[in-house]
Amino acid sequence: MNVRRYQARTMSEAMRQVREQLGPDAMILSSRRVNGMLEVVAAAELAGQAATQPLQTRHPVGVDPELAAMRRELKDLRTLLAQQQVLSERDQWAVTHPLAARIVERLIEYGLGEKLARSLIGSVQEDQGEESAWARLRARLAASIAIVQPKVLEQGGVLALVGPTGAGKTTTLCRLALRRIRRLGGESLTLATLDRQRIGAYKQLQTFGQMAGVPVILLDDERDLLALAKRAAPGQLILVDTEGRSARAMAACRPFAQIRTLIELETWLVIPATHQAGVLRQVLHSFQVCEPSALVLTKIDEAERLGEVLAVLLEQQLGLVFQSDGQGLEEDFQPANTEHLARLAFGEAYVQGQREIGPIELDLTPGWSPARTEPAPTQTVRSAPRLNPLGSEGLVLESVVPFRKSMHAAY
């Protein structure tokens, strides 16, 4: 800002001096009579002047202190006016769009962020009721989250679960194993782990394998996995647990890079909904070296603001394949349901429909045949062993009755 004083006999003469020296865009800051002359203080913006440059470095030696103070006040006034203009535009928009404004405010509280909230309200019409507007917005949010349906669980191959420490990879692997067992039997499945760091990781998996009648193999390295995959029968599914790593540690790793082209290998990234948005973005970015094809979202029931998680999911391209919102191995693990997630993010209750897979029922009476799907009235039907969550003590089972092929129910 260039501020100068001018003295003239009349205002027109003073204005002429200002225009000649400061240009037509100069502003008159003050005027007064001094010893019979008219003193005018005017200011103009310097071309290319850096706003962030300290004002004192731009003053020539001997500059008037009053002018320096006036420059600072003008700068503060300009900033304040710009802020008031933004607030004024927002207030004016809120007055003309009251329903949309209320919805944006609520979405921000849920953690979706102002930018995403304003993009979502494009489907809101002011003449519709608030409940109808929320239903439309919720449907738009649910439809914006990608969902994938990989075929590896049906066709077989190698599926490795990767993700940060504590994301729930081992629990997810057991849940996936149960689904495979229920459909095709335990002989169609092999469990393996590359996690030699976490104490008890293999023991947890081994306990599950013993109860489910599924082999569990502790691998030394990826070469062992390659050999295991080459020995597997066609259609065999190999579920692989991996060591949890921090997002920072993944920068120096390239898991499965040497064997990916030699076998049918797919990786899923397991992410917990308990992570803050910034941390979750780091995880998604860092684990791209694993070339994941899908996401598994865990610990939904423990998320403080699920809206933050959904906002991050909308920023990236990977689709959800499964989600878990509790500790139960079966009842709290479902295929990805974005409507469910949107309702949870908005604090709404979600009434889940009929389960895709019911509990396994074991008929222990003599003469029972696996071909029979409905028990006779005189028969006694008992539920299959229920697997409790994976806790600090590993898998705890309420029954030691193992799975058998004849007990697998198709779904």
Long-range contacts (C-beta under 8 A, 24 or more apart in sequence): 1-43, 1-44, 1-45, 1-46, 1-49, 1-71, 1-74, 1-75, 2-43, 2-44, 2-45, 2-46, 3-29, 3-41, 3-42, 3-43, 3-67, 3-70, 3-71, 4-41, 4-42, 4-43, 5-39, 5-40, 5-41, 5-64, 5-67, 6-39, 6-40, 6-41, 6-42, 7-34, 7-37, 7-38, 7-39, 7-40, 8-37, 8-38, 8-40, 9-37, 9-38, 10-38, 11-38, 11-40, 14-38, 14-40, 15-40, 18-42, 29-70, 41-67, 41-70, 43-70, 43-71, 43-74, 51-75, 97-126, 98-126, 99-124, 99-126, 99-128, 99-130, 99-133, 100-124, 100-126, 102-130, 103-130, 103-133, 103-134, 103-137, 106-346, 107-307, 110-305, 110-306, 110-307, 110-345, 110-346, 110-347, 111-277, 111-305, 111-306, 111-307, 111-308, 111-311, 111-345, 112-307, 112-308, 112-310, 112-311, 112-345, 113-311, 116-311, 116-314, 134-346, 138-339, 138-342, 138-343, 138-346, 138-348, 139-339, 139-342, 141-310, 141-338, 141-342, 141-345, 142-338, 142-339, 142-341, 142-342, 143-338, 144-314, 145-310, 145-313, 145-314, 145-320, 145-338, 145-341, 145-342, 146-313, 146-317, 146-318, 146-319, 146-320, 147-319, 147-320, 147-321, 147-336, 147-338, 148-293, 148-294, 148-318, 148-319, 148-320, 148-321, 148-336, 149-321, 149-335, 150-266, 150-268, 150-293, 150-294, 150-321, 152-237, 152-264, 152-266, 153-179, 153-180, 153-237, 155-235, 156-188, 156-232, 156-234, 156-235, 156-236, 156-237, 156-264, 157-237, 157-238, 157-263, 157-264, 157-265, 157-266, 158-225, 158-229, 158-238, 158-240, 158-263, 158-264, 158-265, 158-266, 159-237, 159-238, 159-239, 159-240, 159-266, 159-267, 159-268, 160-194, 160-240, 160-242, 160-255, 160-256, 160-265, 160-266, 160-267, 160-268, 160-290, 161-239, 161-240, 161-241, 161-242, 161-267, 161-268, 161-270, 161-296, 162-242, 162-255, 162-267, 162-268, 162-269, 162-270, 162-287, 162-290, 162-292, 163-244, 163-269, 163-270, 163-271, 163-283, 163-287, 164-244, 164-245, 164-246, 164-247, 164-271, 164-272, 164-275, 164-283, 164-287, 165-198, 165-244, 165-245, 165-246, 166-244, 166-272, 167-244, 167-270, 167-271, 167-272, 167-298, 168-270, 168-272, 168-296, 168-298, 168-299, 168-324, 169-241, 169-242, 169-244, 169-270, 170-195, 170-201, 170-204, 170-205, 170-241, 170-390, 171-298, 171-324, 171-329, 171-389, 171-390, 172-270, 172-296, 172-298, 172-322, 172-324, 172-333, 173-205, 173-239, 173-240, 173-241, 174-205, 174-208, 174-329, 174-387, 174-390, 174-395, 175-322, 175-324, 175-329, 175-330, 175-333, 176-239, 176-322, 177-208, 177-212, 177-214, 177-239, 178-212, 178-329, 178-330, 178-387, 179-357, 180-237, 180-239, 181-212, 181-214, 181-403, 181-408, 182-357, 182-360, 182-408, 182-409, 182-410, 182-411, 183-408, 183-410, 183-411, 184-408, 185-405, 185-408, 186-212, 186-213, 186-214, 186-403, 186-405, 187-405, 188-235, 188-236, 188-237, 189-214, 189-236, 189-237, 189-238, 189-239, 190-214, 190-215, 190-217, 190-228, 190-232, 190-236, 190-237, 190-238, 190-239, 191-215, 191-216, 191-217, 191-238, 191-239, 191-241, 192-216, 192-217, 192-218, 192-219, 192-225, 192-228, 192-238, 192-239, 192-240, 192-241, 193-217, 193-218, 193-219, 193-240, 193-241, 193-242, 194-219, 194-221, 194-222, 194-225, 194-240, 194-241, 194-242, 194-243, 195-241, 195-242, 195-243, 195-244, 196-220, 196-243, 197-243, 197-244, 198-243, 198-244, 200-394, 201-241, 203-394, 204-390, 204-394, 204-395, 205-241, 207-394, 207-395, 207-397, 208-387, 208-395, 210-402, 211-385, 211-387, 211-395, 211-397, 211-400, 211-402, 211-403, 212-402, 212-403, 213-402, 213-403, 213-404, 222-255, 222-256, 222-258, 222-259, 223-259, 225-259, 226-259, 226-262, 226-263, 229-263, 229-264, 229-265, 230-263, 247-279, 247-282, 247-283, 247-285, 247-286, 247-287, 248-282, 248-286, 250-286, 250-287, 250-289, 250-290, 251-286, 251-289, 253-289, 254-289, 255-289, 255-290, 256-290, 256-291, 260-291, 266-293, 267-291, 267-292, 267-293, 268-292, 268-293, 268-294, 268-295, 268-296, 268-321, 269-294, 269-295, 269-296, 269-318, 270-295, 270-296, 270-298, 271-295, 271-296, 271-297, 271-298, 272-297, 272-298, 272-299, 272-302, 273-297, 273-298, 273-299, 273-300, 273-302, 273-303, 273-306, 273-309, 274-299, 274-302, 274-303, 274-304, 275-309, 276-308, 277-308, 277-309, 277-311, 277-312, 280-308, 280-309, 280-312, 281-312, 281-315, 284-312, 284-316, 284-318, 292-318, 293-318, 294-318, 294-319, 294-320, 294-321, 295-319, 295-320, 295-321, 296-320, 296-321, 296-322, 296-323, 296-324, 297-322, 297-323, 297-324, 297-336, 297-341, 298-323, 298-324, 299-324, 300-324, 300-325, 300-341, 300-344, 301-325, 301-326, 301-332, 305-345, 306-341, 306-344, 306-345, 307-345, 307-346, 309-345, 310-341, 310-342, 310-345, 327-389, 328-389, 329-387, 329-388, 329-389, 329-390, 330-357, 330-359, 330-386, 330-387, 331-355, 356-411, 357-409, 357-411, 358-409, 358-411, 359-383, 359-384, 359-386, 360-384, 360-403, 360-407, 360-408, 360-409, 361-409, 362-401, 362-407, 370-406, 370-407
